[in-house]
């Protein structure tokens, strides 16, 4: 039963319609099960997930500390891409 639950969670994470941060740098045919987030109080932007490249899936996590500027999220997204 736990395997089934894990697969369902990965399916949900891969259905995210958020296409910024790490997802923006991937080919649209590559499955990416991920969770993104931002903490505007502490100026932190992150994306973490499993990239399902055929025969070579991998896990990646990126966290970026912003500098408080008006365009810090755009800068973080550009770095992640």
Secondary structure, DSSP 8 states (H G I E B T S, - for coil): -HHHHHHHHHHHHHT----SGGGGGS-TTSEEEEEEEEETTTTEEEEEEEEE-TT--EEEEEEEE--S-TTHHHHHHHHH-
